[in-house]
Amino acid sequence: MGDVLELQQVTVRRGGRNIVDHVDWSVSEGERWVILGPNGAGKTSLIQLAGARLFPTTGNVTILGETVGKTNASELHPLIGLASSALDSRIPGSERLHDVVRTGAYGVTVHWREKYDEEDDMRARGLLATMGVGELADRTFASISSGEKKRVGIARALMPDPEILLLDEPAAGLDLGGREELMGSLKTLAHGDFAPSMVLVTHHVEEIPAGFTHVLLIKDGTVLDSGAVDDVLTSENLSDCFGIKLDLEKTGERYTARAHLS
Ligand SMILES: Nc1ncnc2c1ncn2[C@@H]1O[C@H](COP(=O)(O)OP(=O)(O)OP(=O)(O)O)[C@@H](O)[C@H]1O
């Protein structure tokens, strides 16, 4: 059994259909998972389930030993760091980056009357530096680029020192240089001594950072395959998942995929 996250026969039903369909999935401590699949496959729904932000219609979700629905989800939230564009869009543009990260300790998006000590300040600045945006700490959220926003969002998600870090399409919208720099930061994070268990959602094999250990392939709400990266990430599986014949190549710890030329 996964000691971090366990989904047992989990179904989410919306609009008369199963958008997550009888999913079994287990994440153990120290594993770093990629959820890969086409548009509408159910990736965001899975990450929302993993973050106790969405409840299953049927089946069981267990996070850090607590069964969702039988425990107070708001007590689980500080243990789960979540970075997503949806969360970024709730941060006021006038908020300074230092506060954007500090407020992550309380799971709020606007600095109000929370109390922070010197250790919190140092941690926020340290996390911004780890994500390569330390020199921007006093800038406002509205004044930074979309790539920088992604980095700040991850620093914010790390602020409460979570047991699990969930990243919903962290490289979406980044240019090639921005994506590769982010891949480098995530590789460093993944190899860190105190790295949390991680789950990253993407549509693209090029956005799988080095150091990620497992892949869950999803299509139409159903798991096609899941397990160690090298076992699951094959041209055949990828072609099946995206509905087009693809050739997968591995260079070092990174992947690329192209349409198969016949
Ligand atoms: N509240 C809802 N009511 C009806 N359908 C929904 C609802 N929420 C999500 N869906 C549908 O469920 C499916 C899975 O959505 P989800 O956002 O999890 O997919 P995704 O794999 O993250 O997609 P994308 O890659 O495009 O972001 C989609 O077809 C979506 O339209």
The ligand as a Gaussian input file, in Angstrom:
#p B3LYP/6-31G(d) Opt

LIG

0 1
 N      -17.869000      19.731000     -13.384000
 C      -17.782000      19.056000     -14.527000
 N      -18.886000      18.704000     -15.224000
 C      -18.799000      18.006000     -16.389000
 N      -17.620000      17.612000     -16.932000
 C      -16.487000      17.936000     -16.281000
 C      -16.503000      18.668000     -15.056000
 N      -15.214000      18.834000     -14.645000
 C      -14.448000      18.242000     -15.574000
 N      -15.200000      17.711000     -16.559000
 C      -14.728000      16.986000     -17.749000
 O      -13.936000      15.928000     -17.288000
 C      -12.902000      15.641000     -18.226000
 C      -11.579000      15.584000     -17.494000
 O      -11.239000      16.908000     -17.086000
 P       -9.793000      17.242000     -16.515000
 O       -9.704000      18.705000     -16.339000
 O       -9.531000      16.385000     -15.328000
 O       -8.881000      16.758000     -17.727000
 P       -7.362000      17.061000     -18.056000
 O       -6.747000      15.762000     -18.465000
 O       -6.701000      17.779000     -16.935000
 O       -7.522000      18.013000     -19.311000
 P       -6.543000      19.141000     -19.918000
 O       -5.284000      18.455000     -20.289000
 O       -7.289000      19.606000     -21.126000
 O       -6.375000      20.210000     -18.881000
 C      -12.986000      16.718000     -19.301000
 O      -13.660000      16.167000     -20.422000
 C      -13.829000      17.806000     -18.648000
 O      -14.585000      18.515000     -19.620000

